Structures are given as structure tokens and as C-alpha cells.
């Protein structure tokens, strides 16, 4: 038997995740080199160590429970492993569902749905799981393949019995870790950008930009704009740029071909890009001709919606791609075919300094929706919708700590409303590595690893509330770590300031 390096990813301090992880570690280490993050001594550079261990691992075993599927660190480790696979072919990802039968949500579904799974129901399955994983480490597939997944997963069945009136039941809570919020969610807070987005959709404006840091609600706003477009009988095409593989982001021809293929797939039209491919023509022109034919092939106006567009900003062909999108916007004034086209782009990073010619940028035309943190009034409204878990004085302390950060506010309200911790414990441990925001904070720290310029800029801002490099300021703002002020920049919220002062 060949010895392999194994990395076990799981959510700490919850059951069954941590007990199962420890049992797997004890069993597998007798035959393989196994890493589990409880081994790290105090003072270890945590992010560097995780990155290095995962990069040199042959296998990633990821434990997926009702808790861990919402863990930012588990998600990040899967994402990182997937990135390593695309460049080096390893680690092999072995997903293990721990009594979890619900479909994976985005983005885990993109990484894990194409793979075989293992399933653990209770402690009686531990020995058989260990045996299955030992075989899988040697190269055998896990037992749950495509044909068995439907039988395993729970499919929601509509309840035929009407729910009691809201006044007759307690507050029904909704975890903030479930990603894009459902259209009917009562915890969705409308902001001014919602009304502007609705107006832009109604008016069929050529280009709409949704801009904001991660976990600001960009995808939830996009979801509502898509629903409005569908209600108006418009053909919506949704492209998630997370789906482009790394080779496509490094090769312009592969990227533009994938882009055209995704467009046709979303429209349920045959992919005929080979009919338009001409090596003597610029790639944006080929793609434009192809899009024109797709527009002619459908009867309804088209709305092209694009999420996670930031991924293109680091490519060598970004000016070609964004210049093409700008030309599509401009064509609306000159062609009846293109007049039926509009586009919505979702982005975090400020793109202006990365596009040399602003006349070739789609980011300075049309409507830009800049999502802002919640106001005190909006946080108060959310507190009421959660059953008022925080008192008036505690709400003031919450705003001081989180400054209206949409995701962090919702997580705080959920934790206290579900009685997972008391408000006293919450405020005492908020910035602790194993506190209520531990996974969220560690993910930010992980993303800063190796980014010496960003780390330097953030430390400068924490020390002096300013940074001499404006480019670093807008990159940190796009990452959601700082906010600009009239005189410079500060940490986005006191929670970030406390945590990064301790860990950078």
C-alpha cells in the first residue's frame, strides 16, 4: 500500500463533525500521513500552514454536515483544493456527507456535485466509512454515484396542511449562511439600490452594474432583478464566472469559446461556435457575431446577467472582454436586434484602474448600484423580525462593533435569537479566533496570506487611518476590509480592526 498525504476538512466544535474527524484521523494515520488542524501548536502561522498542507496533500477528505456546508473555512478549503487540482492534478477530493441529505448550495454544488460521495448516517457507519475511505485513497470510487444521489437526497414536498397564522407561531428563523436569499424571505431588507435596480429592469437599460464587497447581498439583489425580468417575459441568461476553469482564464481563445458555449447552453440552443470561428478575426468580433445570431434565434428581449465578474480582471485579455461588453451596450443605439439586449454585471473590485481606456469599459455607462452597509434603522428592523433578541443598548453596541455589515449583523441576530449563545458571551468573544465569527475572520486572514502589499496597506490603515497607495485602498475596499473616509480610510468595522490588529 502506498502512503498518501491526507487532509481532513471539517467544522470544529460541533457534532458529529469533530468526533467523526477525530475517529478518521486515528484510523487513517496508521497507514497514511494525515493532517487535521487540531495538530497546530500555538503561534503557528495558521493561514500559511493550511495552504502548505493542502497543496502537498494527495487527498482531501471533506466532512459535510448541516453545520459544515455553511462554514466559510470548509468552503474555502474545498475551493482551494479545486484550484490546486486544476494546476497540479491533486488533491483528490473525497466528499463525505454526515447525515446530511439536502442538496449542496452554491458554490459547494459546483465543486462537489460532479464527484462521487460517501455517506455516514450515525456512529454505526463509522467503521464502514473508514474502510470505504481507505479503498478510495487507493483509487477506488466512493459509493454514491450519480444514479444513487437522487435516492439519497431529500426532495422538498409541498405541505398540504396550511400553516397556522403567524400570530399563532413563534418566529421562524433563517440562517444567514444559506447564501442567496429566497425571493419570499422575510429577512431580506430592501435598500435604495433595490428600487433603482427595479427601475433599471423596467426601463430595460442597456447596462446595470451591481457593485459591493463579498456578503453584501449582491447575488440576492441580482436574484430579485432576474425575477422581475422573467415576470416581464424577458429571456434571462445567467453566467457565473466561477464556472470558468483556470486554463480558460489563462488562455484567451479557450475563454471566449467557453463564454460562447455557456451562452448557447443557457438559451437551450445548439452550440455552433465552430461555424463562426475564424483564426484571422479578433476574438471579440467572433463572439459578437455569435451573440447577434443568438439574439436573432429568440423571440424575447434578452437580459445577460453575469456574477463574479471579478475573475476576469486578473486576466491578460480583460480589456478585450470588457471592451466587447461596452460595444454591445453601444450597439443598442444602432440596431433593432441589439436593442433587445441588456446586461447586468455583478462585481466586487473597483475596475477602473485596471482598464486602460475608459471608452472601452462597460463600468462607466448605464446604471451602477453600489450596495451599502445597513443603517441603524435597517438593523433595528431586522432585530424586530428576529423577535428582538438584542435590547436597545445592545443594538447600539452591535452597530459600533459591526457598522451594519449585512452578513455579520444577520449572523449575530440569528445566533442570539436561536440561543446558540448569550448576548454577553457574543460581545465578549466576537473577535476571538474560535468566536461567533471565527470562520469568517479566518477566511479573510487566509485570503491575505501572501498578499504582502494588501497586508501592508491594511496595517498602515489600522495604524494611521490612511494609506499612501490609493490603489491598495480601493482593493481593500473591494475586499470588504476597509471603507474610505473624507480624510483617508479606516477598518470597515471595529470587529475587523480588533481581529487584524491581533493577527497581522
C-alpha positions in Angstrom: 0.0 0.0 0.0 1.3 3.4 -1.0 1.4 6.0 1.8 -0.6 9.1 0.9 -0.9 12.6 2.5 -4.4 13.2 3.7 -6.0 16.5 4.7 -9.3 16.3 6.7 -11.6 19.3 6.4 -14.4 19.7 8.9 -16.2 22.2 11.1 -14.7 22.3 14.6 -16.6 22.3 17.9 -19.8 20.7 16.5 -21.1 17.2 16.4 -21.0 14.9 14.6 -18.3 16.7 12.6 -15.4 16.9 15.1 -16.0 13.4 16.7 -16.0 11.8 13.2 -13.0 13.8 12.1 -11.0 12.6 15.1 -12.0 9.0 14.5 -11.0 9.2 10.9 -7.7 10.7 11.9 -6.9 7.9 14.4 -7.8 5.2 11.9 -6.1 6.6 8.8 -2.9 7.8 10.4 -1.9 4.1 11.0 -1.3 3.8 7.2 -1.1 7.4 5.9 0.2 10.8 6.8 -2.9 12.7 8.0 -3.3 16.4 8.7 -6.1 17.7 11.0 -5.9 21.3 12.1 -6.0 20.4 15.9 -2.4 19.4 15.5 -1.1 23.0 15.0 0.8 24.4 18.0 0.1 27.8 19.4 1.9 30.5 17.4 1.8 28.6 14.1 1.2 31.0 11.1 -2.2 29.4 10.6 -3.1 30.5 7.0 0.4 29.6 5.7 0.2 26.2 7.4 -3.2 25.3 6.0 -2.2 26.4 2.5 1.0 24.4 2.5 -0.6 21.2 3.9 -3.4 21.3 1.4 -1.1 22.0 -1.5 1.1 18.9 -0.7 -1.8 16.6 0.1 -2.8 13.8 -2.2 -6.3 13.5 -0.9 -8.8 16.0 0.7 -11.5 14.3 2.8 -14.2 16.9 3.4 -16.9 16.2 6.0 -20.2 17.8 5.1 -22.9 18.1 7.7 -25.8 20.6 8.2 -23.2 22.7 10.0 -20.1 22.5 7.8 -21.9 23.1 4.5 -22.3 26.7 5.8 -18.7 27.0 7.1 -16.7 29.6 5.3 -13.5 27.8 6.0 -14.7 24.4 4.8 -15.9 26.2 1.6 -12.6 27.9 1.2 -10.6 24.7 1.7 -12.7 23.0 -1.0 -12.3 25.9 -3.3 -8.5 26.0 -2.7 -8.2 22.2 -3.3 -10.2 22.6 -6.6 -7.8 25.3 -7.7 -4.8 23.1 -6.9 -6.4 20.2 -8.8 -6.6 22.4 -12.0 -2.9 23.1 -11.9 -1.3 20.1 -10.3 -3.9 17.3 -10.5 -4.2 16.9 -6.7 -5.5 16.7 -4.1 -8.3 14.2 -5.0 -11.4 15.4 -3.3 -13.5 12.8 -1.3 -16.8 14.3 -0.1 -18.4 12.6 3.0 -22.0 13.5 3.8 -22.6 13.3 7.6 -26.3 12.5 7.9 -26.9 15.4 5.5 -29.3 14.7 2.7 -30.1 18.2 1.4 -28.7 19.3 -2.0 -25.5 21.3 -1.8 -25.9 25.0 -2.4 -23.7 27.3 -4.4 -20.7 27.3 -4.5 -20.2 23.8 -3.0 -22.5 22.3 -5.6 -20.2 23.4 -8.4 -17.3 21.6 -6.8 -18.9 18.6 -5.2 -21.9 17.6 -7.3 -19.8 16.1 -10.2 -18.0 13.9 -7.7 -18.9 10.6 -6.0 -19.8 10.9 -2.3 -19.7 8.7 0.8 -22.5 8.7 3.3 -22.5 8.4 7.1 -25.8 8.2 9.0 -24.7 7.5 12.6 -21.9 6.0 14.7 -22.8 2.6 13.4 -21.4 3.6 10.0 -18.0 4.8 11.2 -16.2 1.5 10.6 -17.6 1.0 7.1 -16.8 4.7 6.3 -13.2 4.2 7.3 -13.0 1.0 5.1 -14.5 2.9 2.2 -12.1 5.8 2.5 -9.1 3.5 2.7 -10.1 2.0 -0.6 -10.9 5.4 -2.1 -7.4 6.7 -1.1 -6.0 3.8 -3.1 -8.0 5.0 -6.1 -11.4 3.3 -5.9 -14.5 5.5 -6.4 -16.8 6.4 -3.5 -20.1 4.5 -3.3 -22.6 7.3 -4.0 -22.5 7.9 -7.8 -24.9 9.9 -10.0 -27.6 7.2 -10.1 -27.7 6.9 -6.3 -27.7 10.6 -5.5 -31.4 11.1 -6.2 -32.3 8.3 -3.8 -30.1 9.7 -1.1 -31.2 13.3 -1.3 -34.3 14.7 0.4 -36.6 16.4 -2.0 -38.9 19.0 -0.5 -42.5 18.0 -0.6 -45.2 20.7 -0.5 -47.1 20.6 2.7 -50.8 20.1 2.0 -51.8 21.3 5.5 -52.0 25.1 5.8 -49.6 26.7 8.2 -51.1 28.4 11.2 -51.4 32.1 11.3 -48.1 34.0 12.0 -49.6 35.2 15.3 -50.1 31.7 16.5 -46.5 30.5 16.0 -43.0 31.6 17.2 -40.6 33.5 15.0 -39.4 31.2 12.2 -35.7 32.0 11.7 -33.5 31.7 8.7 -29.8 31.0 8.8 -27.6 33.8 7.2 -25.2 31.1 6.0 -27.5 29.7 3.3 -26.2 32.1 0.6 -28.6 33.9 -1.8 -31.8 34.8 0.0 -35.1 33.4 -1.3 -37.4 35.8 -3.0 -40.0 35.3 -0.3 -37.6 35.7 2.6 -39.0 37.9 5.3 -35.4 38.7 6.4 -34.5 40.4 3.2 -34.0 44.2 3.8 -34.7 46.4 0.8 -32.3 49.2 0.2 -32.4 52.2 -2.1 -30.4 50.1 -4.6 -33.3 47.6 -4.8 -35.7 50.3 -6.1 -33.1 51.6 -8.5 -32.4 48.1 -9.8 -36.2 47.5 -10.3 -36.4 50.8 -12.2 -33.5 49.8 -14.4 -35.0 46.5 -15.2 -38.4 48.1 -16.0 -36.8 50.6 -18.3 -34.6 47.9 -20.0 -31.5 50.0 -19.5 -28.6 48.7 -21.5 -26.1 48.0 -18.7 -26.5 47.7 -14.9 -23.6 47.2 -12.5 -24.2 45.7 -9.1 -21.1 46.6 -7.0 -20.3 45.7 -3.4 -17.9 43.7 -1.3 -18.5 40.0 -0.6 -21.6 39.1 1.5 -23.2 42.5 0.9 -26.3 40.9 -0.8 -25.2 41.4 -4.5 -26.5 37.9 -5.6 -29.7 38.3 -3.6 -30.4 41.6 -5.4 -29.5 40.1 -8.7 -31.9 37.2 -8.0 -34.7 39.8 -7.5 -33.9 41.6 -10.7 -33.9 38.3 -12.6 -37.3 37.5 -11.2 -38.6 40.9 -12.4 -37.2 40.3 -15.8 -38.8 36.9 -16.0 -42.1 38.4 -15.0 -41.8 40.8 -17.9 -41.4 37.8 -20.3 -37.7 38.5 -21.0 -35.2 35.8 -21.7 -32.7 35.7 -18.9 -29.2 34.2 -19.4 -27.2 33.7 -16.1 -23.4 33.2 -16.3 -21.4 32.5 -13.1 -17.8 33.2 -13.8 -16.8 30.8 -11.1 -17.6 28.1 -13.6 -14.7 29.1 -15.9 -11.8 26.8 -15.2 -8.3 28.1 -14.6 -7.0 27.1 -18.0 -9.7 29.3 -19.6 -8.6 32.3 -17.5 -5.1 31.8 -18.8 -5.9 31.3 -22.4 -8.0 33.9 -24.3 -9.2 31.5 -27.1 -10.4 28.9 -24.6 -12.1 31.6 -22.5 -14.0 33.1 -25.4 -15.1 29.7 -26.7 -16.3 28.7 -23.2 -18.1 32.0 -22.9 -20.0 31.4 -26.2 -20.7 27.8 -25.2 -22.2 28.9 -21.9 -24.4 31.4 -23.7 -25.9 28.8 -26.1 -26.4 26.3 -23.2 -28.3 28.8 -21.1 -30.6 29.5 -24.1 -31.0 25.8 -24.9 -29.7 26.4 -28.3 -27.1 24.2 -30.2 -23.6 25.3 -29.8 -22.4 26.5 -33.3 -19.4 28.5 -32.4 -17.2 26.4 -34.8 -19.3 27.9 -37.7 -18.2 31.4 -36.6 -14.6 30.7 -35.5 -12.1 32.3 -37.8 -8.5 32.5 -36.7 -8.0 35.7 -38.8 -10.6 37.6 -36.8 -10.3 39.2 -33.3 -11.9 37.1 -30.7 -14.4 39.8 -29.5 -15.6 40.2 -33.1 -16.2 36.4 -33.4 -18.1 36.4 -30.1 -20.1 39.4 -31.1 -21.2 37.8 -34.4 -22.2 34.7 -32.4 -24.2 36.7 -29.9 -26.0 38.5 -32.7 -27.2 35.2 -34.1 -28.3 34.1 -30.6 -30.4 37.2 -30.3 -32.0 36.6 -33.7 -32.8 33.0 -32.6 -35.0 34.0 -29.7 -38.2 36.0 -29.7 -38.0 37.7 -26.4 -35.6 40.5 -25.2 -32.5 39.1 -23.6 -31.0 40.1 -20.2 -27.5 38.7 -19.8 -26.7 38.5 -16.1 -23.1 37.9 -15.0 -21.9 37.1 -11.5 -18.4 37.0 -10.0 -17.1 39.1 -13.0 -14.0 39.9 -10.8 -12.3 36.7 -12.0 -11.7 38.3 -15.5 -10.0 41.4 -14.0 -6.8 39.5 -13.4 -6.6 38.1 -17.0 -4.4 39.4 -19.8 -7.5 39.7 -22.0 -9.6 41.8 -19.7 -9.6 44.8 -21.9 -10.7 42.7 -24.9 -13.6 41.2 -23.0 -14.8 44.3 -21.2 -14.4 46.3 -24.4 -16.6 43.8 -26.1 -19.3 44.2 -23.5 -19.1 48.0 -23.9 -19.5 47.6 -27.6 -22.7 45.5 -27.0 -24.0 48.3 -24.9 -23.3 50.9 -27.7 -24.9 48.7 -30.4 -28.3 49.1 -28.7 -28.5 52.6 -30.2 -27.8 51.4 -33.7 -29.5 48.1 -34.3 -33.0 46.7 -33.7 -31.5 43.3 -32.9 -29.2 44.7 -30.2 -32.0 47.0 -28.8 -33.5 43.8 -27.3 -30.2 43.2 -25.4 -29.3 44.3 -21.9 -26.8 43.2 -19.3 -26.3 43.1 -15.6 -22.7 42.6 -14.2 -22.0 41.8 -10.5 -18.6 42.8 -9.3 -16.7 43.5 -6.1 -13.4 45.1 -7.2 -13.2 48.7 -8.4 -12.3 48.0 -12.0 -11.4 51.5 -13.4 -7.7 51.5 -12.8 -7.4 48.0 -14.4 -8.9 49.1 -17.8 -6.6 51.4 -19.7 -9.2 53.0 -21.9 -12.4 54.0 -20.1 -14.1 54.3 -23.5 -13.8 50.5 -23.7 -15.2 49.9 -20.2 -18.8 48.8 -19.5 -18.4 50.1 -15.9 -18.9 53.8 -16.7 -22.1 53.5 -18.7 -25.7 52.7 -17.7 -26.7 52.3 -14.0 -24.4 51.5 -11.1 -25.9 50.1 -7.9 -23.4 50.4 -5.0 -24.6 48.3 -2.1 -24.1 49.9 1.3 -24.0 48.5 4.8 -27.2 48.6 6.8 -28.3 51.7 8.5 -29.2 51.8 12.2 -32.9 51.8 11.2 -32.4 48.8 9.0 -30.6 46.9 11.7 -33.4 47.8 14.1 -35.9 46.4 11.6 -34.0 43.2 11.3 -33.8 42.9 15.1 -37.6 43.1 15.2 -38.0 40.5 12.5 -35.9 38.2 14.6 -38.0 38.7 17.7 -35.9 41.4 19.2 -33.0 39.3 20.6 -31.0 42.5 21.3 -32.1 45.2 23.6 -31.9 48.9 22.6 -28.5 49.4 24.3 -27.2 46.2 22.8 -28.2 47.3 19.3 -26.0 50.4 19.7 -23.1 48.2 20.7 -23.8 45.9 17.7 -23.7 48.8 15.4 -20.4 50.0 16.9 -18.9 46.6 16.5 -20.2 45.6 13.0 -21.1 49.0 11.5 -24.1 47.5 9.7 -22.2 44.7 7.8 -25.2 42.8 6.3 -23.9 39.3 6.8 -22.4 39.8 10.2 -25.5 41.6 11.5 -27.7 38.7 10.3 -25.4 36.1 11.8 -25.3 38.0 15.2 -29.1 38.2 15.3 -29.5 34.5 14.3 -27.1 33.3 17.0 -28.8 35.2 19.8 -32.3 34.5 18.6 -31.7 30.8 18.4 -30.0 30.9 21.8 -26.7 29.5 20.5 -25.0 32.0 22.7 -26.0 34.8 25.1 -25.5 38.4 24.1 -22.9 38.8 26.9 -20.9 35.9 25.5 -21.3 37.2 22.0 -19.8 40.6 22.7 -17.1 39.1 24.8 -15.9 36.7 22.2 -16.8 38.4 19.0 -13.2 38.9 17.7 -11.9 35.6 19.1 -10.5 33.1 16.6 -13.0 30.5 17.9 -15.7 33.0 18.5 -19.0 33.6 16.6 -17.3 35.0 13.6 -14.2 32.8 13.7 -14.6 31.1 10.3 -15.4 34.4 8.6 -12.4 36.2 10.1 -10.0 33.3 9.4 -11.2 33.2 5.8 -10.2 36.9 5.4 -6.9 36.2 7.0 -6.4 33.3 4.7 -7.0 35.4 1.6 -4.5 38.0 2.8 -1.8 35.3 3.0 0.9 36.0 0.5 -0.6 39.4 -0.4 2.2 41.4 1.1 1.1 44.7 -0.5 -2.5 44.3 0.8 -1.3 43.3 4.2 1.0 46.3 4.3 -1.8 48.6 3.2 -4.2 47.3 5.8 -1.7 47.6 8.6 -1.0 51.2 7.6 -4.7 52.0 7.7 -5.1 50.3 11.1 -2.2 52.4 12.5 -2.9 55.8 10.9 -6.3 55.8 9.3 -4.7 56.5 5.9 -2.7 54.8 3.2 -0.4 56.5 0.7 -1.3 54.0 -2.1 -4.8 54.7 -3.4 -4.8 51.5 -5.4 -4.3 49.5 -2.3 -7.2 51.4 -0.6 -9.7 50.6 -3.3 -8.5 46.9 -3.5 -9.0 46.6 0.3 -12.4 48.3 0.0 -13.4 45.9 -2.8 -12.3 43.0 -0.5 -14.7 44.5 2.1 -12.0 45.2 4.7 -11.9 49.0 4.8 -14.0 51.9 4.0 -13.0 55.3 2.7 -13.4 58.5 4.8 -13.1 62.2 3.9 -9.5 62.1 5.2 -8.4 58.6 4.4 -9.6 55.1 5.2 -10.5 53.0 8.3 -11.2 49.4 9.0 -14.7 48.6 7.8 -15.9 47.8 11.3 -14.4 47.6 14.8 -14.6 43.8 14.7 -12.1 43.8 11.8 -9.9 46.3 13.5 -9.7 44.3 16.7 -9.1 41.0 14.9 -6.4 42.1 12.4 -4.5 44.2 15.0 -4.1 40.9 16.8 -3.3 38.6 13.9 -1.4 40.6 11.3 
